[in-house]
């Protein structure tokens, strides 16, 4: 049960830390993340949500409400346009849940699902901003200069954080010995 496990504390704290780190890393490493013509988007929130789904160990975390809340905060912080991440984060959680039915819970399957999640999230984000003329980047430039570096950065995050987060979730989902 979610409300009786350590996960009720670990999950929200981890989500807040990932929200904070997304903004902080983008600010601190701005010369690296945003050097013309390349642009990388740190998506630690998506990583946290995706790995939370895989590592919940039978304890069902209410990911959709948490992803909506994280989306609202992300929208207000990044673009000021309320609604895009608020809708896309739960959609990505749903996509992860759908794809996980067809693949095992191995490291390679999880990284492939995360890869698909990032591609879908970033492409829908690009498409929405193109639709309302916030961005005018051609699709080819988007694929080369935005999507590819974003995928590279977030896959490095995945590889670097997979085992520490798995250990954290294993600790948070085990019974307390009293």
C-alpha positions in Angstrom: 0.0 0.0 0.0 1.3 3.4 -1.0 0.2 5.2 2.0 1.9 2.8 4.4 5.2 2.6 2.7 8.3 4.9 2.8 7.4 5.6 -0.8 4.8 8.1 0.3 7.7 10.3 1.4 10.4 9.3 -1.1 8.3 9.7 -4.2 7.2 13.3 -3.7 10.6 14.4 -2.4 12.3 12.8 -5.5 9.8 14.4 -7.8 10.5 17.8 -6.2 14.3 17.2 -6.5 14.0 16.3 -10.1 11.9 19.4 -10.8 14.5 21.5 -9.0 17.4 19.9 -10.8 15.8 20.3 -14.2 15.8 24.0 -13.7 19.1 24.2 -11.8 21.1 22.1 -14.2 19.6 24.1 -17.2 20.7 27.3 -15.5 24.1 26.2 -14.3 25.1 24.4 -17.5 23.4 26.8 -19.8 26.5 27.3 -22.0 26.7 23.5 -22.5 23.0 22.9 -22.9 22.2 25.8 -25.1 25.2 26.5 -27.3 24.2 27.5 -30.8 22.8 25.7 -32.8 22.3 22.9 -30.3 19.8 22.8 -27.5 19.4 20.1 -24.9 16.4 19.8 -22.6 16.9 18.1 -19.2 14.0 15.8 -18.5 14.7 14.5 -15.1 11.0 14.7 -14.2 10.1 12.3 -17.0 12.9 10.0 -15.9 11.6 10.0 -12.3 8.1 9.3 -13.4 9.1 6.5 -15.8 11.4 4.8 -13.3 8.9 5.2 -10.6 6.4 3.2 -12.6 8.9 0.4 -13.1 10.3 0.4 -9.6 7.1 0.7 -7.6 7.3 -3.1 -6.7 3.6 -3.7 -6.4 2.9 -0.5 -4.6 0.7 1.5 -6.9 1.9 5.1 -6.9 -0.8 7.6 -8.0 1.4 8.7 -10.9 -1.3 10.5 -13.0 -2.2 13.0 -10.3 1.5 13.5 -9.4 2.4 14.0 -13.1 -0.4 16.6 -13.5 1.0 18.5 -10.5 4.5 18.2 -11.8 3.3 19.4 -15.2 1.6 22.5 -13.7 4.8 23.4 -11.9 6.9 22.8 -15.0 4.6 24.8 -17.2 4.6 27.8 -14.8 8.4 27.6 -14.5 9.5 27.0 -18.1 7.1 28.6 -20.5 4.4 30.3 -18.5 1.8 28.7 -20.8 -0.3 26.5 -18.5 -1.4 23.2 -20.0 1.3 21.7 -22.2 3.3 19.7 -19.7 0.2 19.4 -17.5 -1.3 17.3 -20.3 1.9 15.7 -21.7 3.3 14.3 -18.5 0.2 12.1 -17.7 0.1 11.1 -21.4 3.8 9.9 -21.2 3.0 8.0 -18.0 0.1 6.4 -19.8 2.4 5.6 -22.8 4.9 4.0 -20.4 2.2 1.9 -18.8 1.0 0.8 -22.3 4.4 0.0 -23.6 5.5 -1.9 -20.5 2.7 -4.4 -21.1 4.5 -5.6 -24.2 8.1 -5.7 -22.9 9.9 -7.2 -20.0 11.2 -5.1 -17.1 14.8 -5.4 -18.1 17.3 -2.5 -18.3 17.3 -2.5 -22.1 13.5 -2.6 -22.3 13.2 0.3 -19.8 15.8 2.4 -21.7 14.0 1.8 -25.0 10.6 2.8 -23.4 12.3 5.9 -22.0 13.8 6.7 -25.4 10.3 6.4 -27.0 8.9 8.6 -24.2 11.4 11.3 -24.7 10.9 11.3 -28.5 7.1 11.5 -28.1 7.3 14.2 -25.4 9.8 16.4 -27.2 8.1 16.0 -30.6 4.6 16.8 -29.2 6.2 19.8 -27.4 7.8 20.9 -30.6 4.6 20.4 -32.6 2.5 22.4 -30.1 4.9 25.3 -30.0 5.1 25.3 -33.8 1.3 25.3 -34.0 1.0 28.5 -32.0 4.1 30.0 -33.7 6.3 30.1 -30.6 9.0 28.2 -32.6 9.7 28.4 -36.3 12.5 25.8 -36.4 12.2 23.5 -39.4 11.6 19.8 -38.6 15.0 18.8 -39.9 16.8 21.3 -37.7 14.7 20.2 -34.7 15.6 16.6 -35.2 19.3 17.3 -35.5 19.9 20.2 -33.2 17.3 19.7 -30.5 16.0 16.1 -30.4 19.3 14.3 -30.8 21.2 16.2 -28.1 18.2 15.9 -25.8 18.0 12.2 -26.3 21.8 11.9 -25.7 21.6 13.9 -22.4 18.6 12.1 -21.0 19.9 8.6 -21.9 23.1 9.5 -20.1 20.9 10.5 -17.1 19.1 7.2 -17.4 22.2 5.1 -17.4 23.8 7.1 -14.6 20.7 7.1 -12.3 19.2 3.7 -13.0 21.0 1.7 -10.3 20.9 4.4 -7.6 17.2 5.0 -8.1 16.5 1.2 -8.2 18.3 0.9 -4.9 16.3 3.9 -3.5 13.0 2.4 -4.6 13.9 -1.1 -3.3 14.7 0.5 0.1 11.5 2.6 0.0 9.2 -0.4 -0.9 10.6 -2.9 1.6 8.8 -3.5 4.9 10.1 -1.7 7.9 11.5 -4.1 10.5 10.4 -3.0 13.9 
